[in-house]
Amino acid sequence: MKRIGSLLILALAIGLGMGVLGMGTSFAVTSTTTTSKKARKKKKAVVKTAVVAKPAIAATVAGVAATTARTRRRVWVQTWDEPTYKDSAMGDRTEGDDPAIRKAAVEALGPYNGSIVVVDPQSGRVLTMVNQQLALGGGFQPCSTIKVSVALAALREGLVERMTPAHFYSKRSLDLTDALAFSNNYYFGNLGVKLGYERVNYYAHLFGYGEKAGLNIEGEHPGYFPPAPPKNGGMMMLTSFGEEIAQTPLEFAALMAAVANGGTLYWMQYPKDEEEVKSFQPEVKRHLDIKNLIGDMKPGMKGAVDFGTAKRARQDEEVYGKTGTCSEGRTHLGWFGSFNEGTGRKLVVVVMLTGGAPSIGATASGVAGDVYRLLAAENFFKASPPLTPASLLPAFR
């Protein structure tokens, strides 16, 4: 009996299981059928979307491929008008040059497109001029080297003293030494505003701007000084960047020589041959009343070399200088005017570079530094200068 009851229970369980299974199977089939229809619709929609999107994807892929190709085949395009590198010494006449100085200057300039003028500040003799066409041409914007003449004018007018601080928009203040060393544009722009155009114009012409620096130097052209404040930036730009001014390397060398020798602005003379070297006589252009101001200038010019914008010129020899960096049109300009001091021979070295991004004041200071270093290695500064009629005459002061 028990066995029959067990069989009945088992049969009932199987029957219930089959019913449930049948219901589940029926549900499953119905569900699968519904899902299959939706899937087919979705698939069609996806296919349509893919067909529509295919041109856009293709364009995107093509664009990425083109960009990648452009990156791989990137072509360098010059964005300035003058080359950075060239043979700057080609075509120069060197019969009247000092051979040792000429060699050092050409080696220091190397492949750069630029000019080097080296002058004896005690006589105005040009000892070498690399790239004479550039040095004697119509001139270039002086950039921050204009600050030398602006500083002298402000000191002469009593507007500043070396330790006079100038305050700007920030809490920081600068004196003349730091302003020269770091070539601060706000400082010198404000000096220009305080001086006014008339006084800046007067001192600029007094220091030789807008006129020839050389005496009977073939091919020389004068620089240029604007007859009014420049339209771009007015006095601020005139006295911080030299806007609209054209300065030749020879003009700047004459001014730096006057600072180096205590105020005598010599006519720059460039002997054509050995005979003119032997008969050389200094010619004074005019005396500048700046002797008592130079002591206030020197710490800033020394600072430029020791810790400022001209650190590449630093070496054993004491060097004083001023850098300049700006763009004129689509050409970069890099300036450095300098002179050395010591117990031996004194020189003025002016470097002007033109071209692309490397043509900046810091690079120019490095080139001038190499001139001094190369000459020092040959004991040039310890040797006595050659005897000439000029060296036998009393110093012109």
KOLTOR-950624 format. One line per field, with one value per residue (C-alpha): x, z, y. Coordinates in Angstrom, 1 decimal. Each point is the difference from the previous one (the first is absolute). Layout:
N
X: X|...
Z: Z|...
Y: Y|...
***
This chain:
397
X: 0.0|2.8|1.6|-3.1|-0.2|3.6|-0.6|-3.1|2.0|2.8|-2.4|-1.7|3.4|1.0|-3.3|0.3|3.6|-1.0|-2.7|2.3|2.6|-2.6|-1.0|3.7|0.7|-2.9|1.0|3.5|-0.9|-2.3|2.7|2.6|-2.3|-0.7|3.7|0.9|-2.4|1.4|3.6|-0.7|-1.5|2.9|2.5|-1.7|0.2|3.7|0.7|-1.8|1.9|3.3|-0.8|-0.9|3.1|2.4|1.0|0.4|2.2|1.9|0.6|1.1|2.4|1.3|0.4|2.0|2.1|0.6|1.0|2.3|1.5|0.4|1.7|2.3|0.7|0.2|1.8|2.0|-1.1|2.1|-2.0|2.6|1.5|3.7|1.9|1.5|3.2|2.2|3.6|0.1|3.7|-0.3|1.0|1.6|3.1|2.5|3.3|-0.2|-1.3|1.9|0.6|-0.4|-3.2|-1.4|0.7|-1.7|-3.0|-0.6|0.4|-2.3|-2.8|0.3|-3.0|-2.3|-1.4|1.2|2.7|2.8|1.7|3.1|1.3|2.8|-1.9|3.1|0.4|-3.1|1.9|-2.1|2.1|-2.2|-3.5|-1.5|-2.8|0.7|-3.1|-2.2|2.1|-0.1|-3.5|-3.1|-0.2|-2.4|-2.3|2.2|-2.4|1.1|3.4|-1.8|-0.1|3.7|-0.8|-3.3|1.8|2.7|-2.6|-2.1|3.2|1.1|-3.4|-0.1|-3.1|1.6|3.1|1.4|-1.8|-3.3|-2.7|-2.9|-3.3|-2.4|-3.3|1.3|1.7|3.4|2.3|3.1|3.0|2.1|2.5|-2.6|-1.9|3.1|1.1|-3.4|-1.0|-3.3|-2.3|-2.4|2.8|1.4|-3.4|-0.9|3.3|-0.9|-3.4|1.7|2.7|-2.4|0.8|1.9|2.6|0.3|0.5|2.6|2.1|-0.4|1.5|2.7|1.0|0.2|-3.4|-1.2|3.4|3.1|2.4|2.9|2.4|0.4|-1.0|-1.1|-3.5|-1.2|-3.6|-1.3|-2.5|-3.4|-1.8|-3.8|-1.1|-2.9|-1.0|-0.8|-3.7|0.4|0.4|1.3|2.8|-0.4|1.0|2.6|2.0|-0.4|0.2|1.3|-3.1|0.5|3.7|2.6|3.4|3.1|2.5|2.6|-2.2|-0.4|3.7|0.7|-2.3|1.3|3.6|-1.0|-1.4|3.1|2.5|-1.9|-1.9|2.0|-2.0|2.6|-0.6|0.3|2.8|0.6|3.5|0.0|3.5|3.2|1.2|-3.1|0.4|3.5|-1.1|-3.2|-1.0|-3.1|-2.7|-2.4|-3.6|-1.1|0.4|-3.0|-0.5|-0.6|3.2|-1.7|-2.9|1.9|0.5|-3.8|-0.2|2.7|-1.5|-3.1|2.1|2.3|-3.1|-1.4|3.1|0.3|-3.6|-2.3|-0.8|3.6|1.3|1.4|2.7|1.3|3.7|3.2|0.2|-2.3|-2.6|-2.8|-2.8|-3.6|-2.1|-2.9|-2.7|-3.0|-1.6|0.0|-2.6|0.5|3.6|1.4|2.8|2.6|2.4|2.8|2.3|2.9|3.4|2.6|2.0|3.2|3.7|0.6|-1.5|-3.6|-2.4|-3.6|-1.8|-3.4|-1.9|-3.3|-1.7|-3.0|-2.1|-2.2|-0.6|3.7|0.6|-0.4|2.0|1.1|1.5|1.7|1.5|1.4|1.6|1.6|1.2|1.7|1.8|1.4|0.8|1.8|2.1|0.8|1.2|2.6|1.0|-1.3|-1.1|3.4|1.9|0.9|-1.8|2.1|1.7|-1.7|-0.1|-3.2|1.5|2.9|-2.3|-1.7|-3.4|-2.8|-2.4
Z: 0.0|0.9|-3.3|-2.0|1.9|-0.8|-3.7|0.0|1.6|-2.5|-2.9|1.3|0.4|-3.5|-1.4|1.9|-1.2|-3.6|0.3|1.4|-2.6|-2.7|1.2|0.2|-3.4|-1.5|1.7|-1.1|-3.6|0.1|1.5|-2.4|-2.9|1.3|0.6|-3.4|-1.7|2.0|-0.7|-3.7|0.1|2.1|-2.4|-3.0|1.9|0.8|-3.6|-1.2|2.5|-1.1|-3.6|0.7|2.4|-2.4|-1.9|3.2|1.5|-3.2|0.0|3.6|-0.7|-3.0|2.1|2.7|-2.7|-1.7|3.4|0.7|-3.4|0.4|3.4|-1.6|-3.0|2.0|-2.0|1.8|-1.1|0.6|1.7|-0.2|-2.9|0.8|0.3|3.5|-1.5|-2.8|-0.8|1.6|-0.7|-3.8|-2.0|2.8|-0.6|2.8|-1.0|2.8|2.7|3.0|-1.0|3.5|0.7|-3.5|0.5|3.4|-1.2|-3.0|2.1|2.7|-2.5|-1.6|-2.2|1.3|-2.3|1.6|0.5|2.5|0.4|2.2|0.9|2.0|2.4|0.6|-3.6|-2.0|-2.3|-1.4|0.6|-2.0|-1.5|-0.9|-2.6|-1.0|-2.1|3.0|2.4|-2.4|-1.4|1.0|3.4|2.0|3.0|3.0|2.3|3.6|-0.7|-0.3|3.8|0.2|-1.4|1.9|3.3|-0.7|-0.9|3.2|2.1|-1.6|0.5|3.7|-0.4|1.6|2.0|-0.1|3.2|-0.7|0.1|-2.5|1.0|-2.5|0.2|2.3|3.3|-1.5|-0.6|-2.1|0.0|-3.0|0.6|-0.2|-2.7|-2.2|1.0|-0.7|-2.7|1.6|-2.6|2.4|1.7|-3.1|-1.6|3.0|-0.2|-3.6|1.1|2.7|-2.4|-2.8|-3.7|-0.3|2.6|-1.2|-3.6|1.1|1.9|-2.7|-2.6|2.4|0.4|-3.7|-1.1|-3.4|-1.4|-1.4|2.7|-2.4|-1.6|-3.7|0.3|-3.5|-0.2|3.4|0.4|3.0|2.4|0.6|2.9|-0.4|-0.1|2.4|2.5|-1.8|-0.6|1.4|3.7|0.1|2.5|1.8|-3.1|-1.2|3.2|0.8|-3.4|-2.3|-2.1|-3.4|0.7|-2.3|1.6|-1.8|1.8|-0.7|1.7|3.1|0.1|0.0|3.0|1.9|-0.6|1.5|3.1|0.2|-0.2|2.2|-2.5|-3.2|-3.1|-2.7|-3.7|-0.9|-2.4|-1.9|-1.6|-3.5|0.1|2.1|-1.1|1.4|3.2|0.5|-0.7|2.0|2.0|2.3|-0.8|2.7|-1.1|3.3|3.7|2.0|3.5|1.4|1.9|3.4|-1.1|-1.1|3.6|0.3|-3.2|0.5|2.8|-2.2|-3.1|2.1|1.6|-3.5|-0.5|3.5|0.7|-2.6|-3.7|-1.2|2.2|-3.0|-0.2|3.5|0.4|1.8|-1.8|1.5|-2.7|0.0|-2.4|-1.1|-2.0|-2.3|-1.4|-2.1|-3.4|-2.9|-2.5|-0.5|1.2|3.4|1.3|2.7|1.2|2.5|0.5|2.4|1.2|2.3|2.8|1.5|0.1|-3.6|-3.3|-0.2|-2.7|-1.0|-1.5|-1.6|-1.4|-2.0|-1.1|-2.4|-1.1|1.8|3.7|0.9|-0.9|3.5|2.4|2.1|-3.0|-1.1|3.5|-0.4|-3.3|1.5|3.0|-2.4|-1.6|3.4|0.9|-3.2|0.3|3.7|-1.0|-2.2|2.8|-2.0|3.0|1.7|-3.1|-0.6|-3.0|-3.1|-0.3|-2.2|-0.2|2.0|2.8|0.3|0.3|3.2|0.5|-1.6|2.7
Y: 0.0|2.2|-0.8|0.9|3.3|0.8|-0.7|2.2|2.8|-0.4|0.0|3.1|1.8|-0.9|1.2|3.3|0.3|-0.6|2.6|2.5|-0.8|0.3|3.4|1.0|-1.3|1.7|3.3|-0.5|-0.5|3.0|2.1|-1.1|0.7|3.5|0.7|-1.3|2.5|2.9|-1.1|-0.1|3.5|1.2|-1.7|1.7|3.4|-0.6|-0.9|3.1|2.2|-1.6|0.6|3.7|0.4|-1.6|3.1|2.0|-2.7|-0.2|3.8|-0.2|-2.8|1.8|3.2|-1.8|-1.7|3.3|1.6|-2.9|0.3|3.8|-0.7|-2.5|2.3|3.3|2.6|2.7|3.4|3.1|2.7|2.8|1.9|-0.4|-3.3|-0.8|-1.4|1.1|0.8|3.5|0.6|-0.4|3.0|2.0|2.1|-0.8|1.6|2.5|-2.4|-1.1|-3.7|-1.5|1.8|-0.8|-3.7|0.0|1.9|-2.2|-3.2|1.3|1.0|-3.4|-0.9|2.8|2.6|3.2|2.6|0.6|3.4|0.2|3.5|1.5|2.3|2.1|1.1|-0.9|-2.4|-2.8|-3.1|-2.3|0.0|-3.4|0.3|3.6|0.2|-0.6|2.2|3.0|-0.3|2.0|-1.5|-2.1|0.5|0.3|-2.0|0.4|1.4|3.4|-0.2|1.0|3.5|0.3|-0.8|2.6|2.6|-0.7|0.2|3.2|1.6|-1.1|-2.1|-3.0|-1.1|-3.5|-1.0|1.8|-2.6|0.0|-1.5|-1.7|-1.7|-2.7|0.5|-0.6|2.9|0.3|2.3|0.9|-2.8|-2.7|1.7|-0.1|-3.4|-1.6|2.5|1.0|1.5|1.6|1.9|1.5|0.6|2.1|1.8|0.9|1.3|2.2|1.2|0.8|-0.2|3.3|-1.0|-3.5|1.2|2.6|-2.6|-2.6|2.3|1.2|-3.7|-0.5|-1.4|1.0|0.8|-1.7|-1.3|-0.5|2.4|-0.6|-3.7|-1.1|-1.4|1.3|1.2|1.9|-1.4|1.6|1.6|0.8|3.6|-0.8|-2.6|-3.3|-0.7|-3.5|0.5|3.6|0.8|-3.3|-1.9|2.5|-0.2|-3.7|-1.6|2.7|0.1|1.7|0.6|-1.4|-0.6|-1.3|-2.3|2.7|2.7|-2.1|-0.8|3.7|0.6|-2.9|1.2|3.4|-1.7|-2.2|3.0|2.5|2.1|0.5|-0.7|-0.8|-0.1|-3.7|-0.5|-3.2|-0.2|-1.5|-1.4|-0.3|3.5|1.6|-2.0|1.4|3.6|-0.2|3.1|0.2|2.5|1.2|0.5|1.7|-0.3|-1.3|1.2|-3.4|-0.8|0.5|-2.2|-3.1|-1.1|-0.4|-1.9|-2.6|-2.0|-0.7|-0.8|-2.3|-1.5|-0.9|-2.2|-1.4|-0.9|1.6|-0.2|-0.4|-2.8|-1.8|2.7|-0.6|-1.0|1.0|3.3|2.6|0.7|2.7|-0.1|0.3|-2.4|0.6|-2.4|0.8|-0.7|2.4|-1.0|-3.7|-0.1|-0.6|2.3|-0.7|2.7|0.2|3.0|-0.4|1.0|-1.6|1.5|-1.1|0.9|-0.9|1.0|1.2|-0.9|0.8|-3.0|0.4|-2.9|0.1|-3.2|-0.3|-2.9|-2.5|-0.9|-0.4|3.6|1.5|2.2|-2.9|-1.8|3.2|0.4|-3.5|0.8|3.1|-2.1|-2.3|2.9|0.9|-3.6|-0.8|3.2|-0.7|-3.5|1.7|2.4|2.9|2.1|-0.3|1.1|3.7|1.6|0.6|3.4|2.5|3.8|-0.2|-2.0|2.5|3.0|1.1|-1.6|2.1|1.1
***
